[in-house]
Amino acid sequence: MKYLAIDTTTKVSGLALAEDGRLVGEGFLHTAKTHSERLVPLLDQLLRAAGWGLRDLNFIGVVRGPGSFTGIRIGIASAQGLAGVLKLPLLGVLSLDALAWAGWGRKEEIVPILDARKNEWYAARYRWLADGRLKALSPPRAVSPAVLVGELKGMDGPFVFVGDAVEKYCDFVCRELGEQAILLPDYLGLPRGAFAAQALWQKWRENPRTRGGGIPGEDEERVEPYYIRLSEAEVNWARRHGGGGDG
């Protein structure tokens, strides 16, 4: 099964082409340009380099959040557009689930942290099991760094931190957690198309309708943005209409 993975939930534009879970090609851009400027040229270059055409794909996969509201919308709209034109199934995975693949096989807990602004992280905790499966230890949430680190202090470490918030908060995390904290460098721990490709393949394999190589029907999954908080526009609308806070 050949597929495309798209991740635009952060400032990184991540794409990957994979076949049966095996990475064939990957595109990674972390520049000042917007996803709308980078995505199509990056996909075109990746397909050309791999010698693939869009018609070779069996399904499309996308990371649907949490993360940047604009980035999430661009990624899902692009994936939906391709899946619609090519009449392919569309699968979605969460950004924190995909990021946990940066710590594949490690014995420590994996803690993906994405910068949610407003002095908060999007975060969750994971552990890799002996049989190679990823186990979520907590649901995704928006949480202040002080609260999450305070919780981790009371647990047995160490913890492997990955994500785009690592560089910004590395001094704070190291100061508060000391030897409990393992921080992966950005070239290992930023969102990657390869991580999304692995998370999507795991989801594909675990779907009862695809274990035998089948393809889900159009109504198998409805891929929608996964927002933990309201967007700034929604917050402002709620305030103007007496709705109050930001969720």
C-alpha positions as CSV (number, residue, x, y, z in Angstrom):
1,M,0.0,0.0,0.0
2,K,1.5,3.3,-1.1
3,Y,0.5,6.5,0.7
4,L,1.2,10.1,1.4
5,A,1.5,11.6,4.9
6,I,1.0,15.4,5.5
7,D,1.9,17.3,8.6
8,T,1.5,21.1,8.8
9,T,0.4,21.4,12.4
10,T,3.4,23.4,13.4
11,K,5.8,25.8,11.5
12,V,7.4,22.7,9.9
13,S,6.0,21.5,6.6
14,G,6.4,17.7,6.7
15,L,5.6,15.3,3.9
16,A,6.4,11.6,3.4
17,L,5.9,8.9,0.9
18,A,5.7,5.4,2.3
19,E,4.9,1.9,1.2
20,D,3.6,-0.6,3.7
21,G,5.1,1.5,6.5
22,R,8.5,1.7,4.8
23,L,9.7,5.3,4.3
24,V,10.3,5.9,0.6
25,G,10.9,9.7,0.6
26,E,10.5,12.6,2.9
27,G,10.3,16.4,2.7
28,F,11.0,18.7,5.6
29,L,11.0,22.5,5.5
30,H,11.3,24.8,8.6
31,T,11.5,28.2,7.0
32,A,9.7,31.5,7.2
33,K,7.5,30.7,4.2
34,T,3.9,29.7,4.9
35,H,2.6,26.1,4.4
36,S,0.5,27.4,1.4
37,E,3.7,28.5,-0.3
38,R,5.7,25.3,0.5
39,L,3.4,22.4,0.4
40,V,2.7,21.9,-3.3
41,P,6.3,22.5,-4.5
42,L,7.6,20.2,-1.8
43,L,5.1,17.5,-2.8
44,D,5.9,17.9,-6.5
45,Q,9.7,17.5,-5.8
46,L,9.1,14.5,-3.5
47,L,7.0,12.7,-6.1
48,R,9.5,13.4,-8.9
49,A,12.4,12.2,-6.8
50,A,10.6,9.0,-5.8
51,G,9.4,8.3,-9.3
52,W,5.8,8.2,-8.1
53,G,2.6,9.8,-9.5
54,L,-0.4,10.7,-7.5
55,R,-2.3,7.9,-9.2
56,D,0.1,5.4,-7.6
57,L,-1.2,6.3,-4.1
58,N,-3.7,4.0,-2.2
59,F,-4.6,6.4,0.5
60,I,-3.8,9.9,1.9
61,G,-2.9,10.5,5.6
62,V,-2.9,13.8,7.5
63,V,-2.0,15.0,11.0
64,R,-5.1,16.8,12.2
65,G,-3.9,18.5,15.4
66,P,-3.5,19.8,18.0
67,G,-1.3,22.6,16.8
68,S,-1.5,25.8,14.7
69,F,-5.1,26.5,13.8
70,T,-4.1,27.8,10.3
71,G,-1.6,24.9,9.8
72,I,-4.2,22.3,10.7
73,R,-6.7,23.8,8.3
74,I,-4.2,23.9,5.4
75,G,-3.1,20.3,6.0
76,I,-6.5,18.9,6.2
77,A,-7.9,20.9,3.2
78,S,-4.9,19.8,1.1
79,A,-5.4,16.2,2.1
80,Q,-9.2,16.3,1.5
81,G,-8.6,17.9,-1.9
82,L,-6.2,15.2,-3.0
83,A,-8.3,12.4,-1.6
84,G,-11.4,13.8,-3.2
85,V,-9.9,14.2,-6.7
86,L,-8.1,10.9,-6.6
87,K,-11.1,9.1,-4.9
88,L,-8.8,7.7,-2.2
89,P,-9.5,7.0,1.5
90,L,-8.3,9.7,4.0
91,L,-7.0,8.8,7.4
92,G,-6.1,11.2,10.2
93,V,-3.8,10.9,13.3
94,L,-3.1,13.3,16.2
95,S,0.1,15.4,16.2
96,L,1.2,14.2,19.6
97,D,0.7,10.5,18.6
98,A,2.9,11.1,15.6
99,L,5.5,12.9,17.5
100,A,5.8,10.0,20.0
101,W,7.5,8.1,17.1
102,A,10.6,10.3,17.7
103,G,11.2,8.2,20.7
104,W,10.5,4.8,19.2
105,G,11.8,1.9,21.2
106,R,13.0,3.9,24.1
107,K,12.3,2.6,27.6
108,E,11.6,6.1,29.1
109,E,8.3,7.8,28.9
110,I,7.9,10.0,25.8
111,V,6.5,13.5,26.4
112,P,5.7,15.5,23.2
113,I,5.4,19.2,23.8
114,L,4.1,21.6,21.2
115,D,4.1,25.4,21.7
116,A,0.5,26.4,22.1
117,R,1.3,30.0,22.8
118,K,-0.3,31.8,25.8
119,N,2.4,30.2,27.9
120,E,1.0,26.7,27.4
121,W,2.0,23.5,25.7
122,Y,-0.1,20.9,23.9
123,A,1.2,17.8,25.6
124,A,0.6,14.1,26.4
125,R,2.6,11.2,27.7
126,Y,3.4,7.9,26.0
127,R,5.3,4.7,26.6
128,W,6.6,2.1,24.1
129,L,5.6,-1.4,25.0
130,A,7.8,-4.5,24.5
131,D,5.7,-5.7,21.6
132,G,6.4,-2.4,19.7
133,R,3.0,-0.8,20.3
134,L,2.6,2.8,21.5
135,K,0.6,3.3,24.6
136,A,-0.9,6.7,25.5
137,L,-0.6,7.4,29.2
138,S,-2.6,10.6,29.2
139,P,-4.9,12.4,26.7
140,P,-3.8,15.5,24.7
141,R,-4.3,18.7,26.6
142,A,-3.3,22.4,26.7
143,V,-1.3,22.8,29.9
144,S,1.1,25.4,31.4
145,P,4.8,24.3,31.5
146,A,4.8,24.8,35.3
147,V,1.8,22.5,35.8
148,L,3.1,19.6,33.6
149,V,6.7,19.8,34.9
150,G,5.3,19.9,38.5
151,E,3.4,16.7,37.8
152,L,6.4,15.0,36.3
153,K,8.5,15.8,39.3
154,G,6.3,13.5,41.4
155,M,6.8,10.6,39.0
156,D,9.6,8.2,38.2
157,G,11.7,9.5,35.3
158,P,13.4,10.0,33.1
159,F,11.3,11.6,30.5
160,V,12.2,12.1,26.8
161,F,10.9,15.5,25.6
162,V,10.2,16.0,21.8
163,G,8.5,18.7,19.9
164,D,8.8,22.3,18.8
165,A,8.6,23.7,22.4
166,V,11.8,21.9,23.5
167,E,14.2,24.5,22.2
168,K,12.3,27.4,23.7
169,Y,11.8,25.8,27.1
170,C,15.0,23.6,27.4
171,D,16.5,25.7,30.2
172,F,13.3,25.7,32.2
173,V,12.8,21.9,31.8
174,C,16.4,21.1,32.7
175,R,16.4,23.4,35.7
176,E,13.2,21.9,37.1
177,L,13.7,18.3,36.3
178,G,17.4,17.9,36.2
179,E,18.4,14.3,35.3
180,Q,14.8,13.3,34.9
181,A,14.8,15.3,31.6
182,I,16.1,14.0,28.3
183,L,15.7,16.6,25.5
184,L,16.2,15.4,21.9
185,P,17.7,18.0,19.5
186,D,15.5,19.6,17.0
187,Y,16.7,17.5,14.1
188,L,15.5,14.4,15.9
189,G,12.5,15.7,17.8
190,L,10.6,18.2,15.5
191,P,7.5,17.0,13.7
192,R,8.5,14.9,10.6
193,G,6.6,13.4,7.7
194,A,8.3,10.1,8.6
195,F,6.7,10.1,12.1
196,A,3.3,10.8,10.6
197,A,3.9,8.0,8.1
198,Q,4.6,5.5,10.8
199,A,1.6,6.6,12.9
200,L,-0.7,6.4,9.9
201,W,0.5,2.9,9.0
202,Q,-0.1,1.7,12.5
203,K,-3.6,3.0,12.3
204,W,-4.1,1.4,8.9
205,R,-2.9,-1.9,10.2
206,E,-5.1,-1.8,13.2
207,N,-8.3,-1.1,11.2
208,P,-10.2,-4.4,10.9
209,R,-11.2,-3.5,7.3
210,T,-7.6,-3.0,6.1
211,R,-5.8,-5.9,7.8
212,G,-6.4,-8.0,4.7
213,G,-5.3,-5.3,2.4
214,G,-8.7,-3.9,1.8
215,I,-9.6,-0.2,1.5
216,P,-12.1,1.5,3.8
217,G,-15.2,3.1,2.3
218,E,-15.7,6.8,2.0
219,D,-17.6,6.9,5.3
220,E,-15.0,4.8,7.2
221,E,-13.6,7.9,8.9
222,R,-14.4,11.6,8.9
223,V,-11.2,13.5,9.2
224,E,-11.7,16.8,11.0
225,P,-9.4,19.3,12.8
226,Y,-8.6,18.3,16.4
227,Y,-8.6,21.5,18.4
228,I,-8.1,21.6,22.1
229,R,-8.7,25.4,22.5
230,L,-10.8,27.8,20.5
231,S,-9.0,29.9,17.9
232,E,-8.4,33.6,18.6
233,A,-11.2,34.5,16.1
234,E,-13.6,32.2,18.0
235,V,-12.5,33.6,21.3
236,N,-13.1,37.2,20.1
237,W,-16.5,36.2,18.6
238,A,-17.5,34.6,21.9
239,R,-16.5,37.7,23.9
240,R,-18.5,40.0,21.6
241,H,-21.5,37.8,21.9
242,G,-21.2,37.2,25.6
243,G,-19.7,33.8,25.4
244,G,-16.8,34.5,27.7
245,G,-13.6,32.5,27.8
246,D,-11.3,30.7,25.4
247,G,-12.1,27.1,26.2
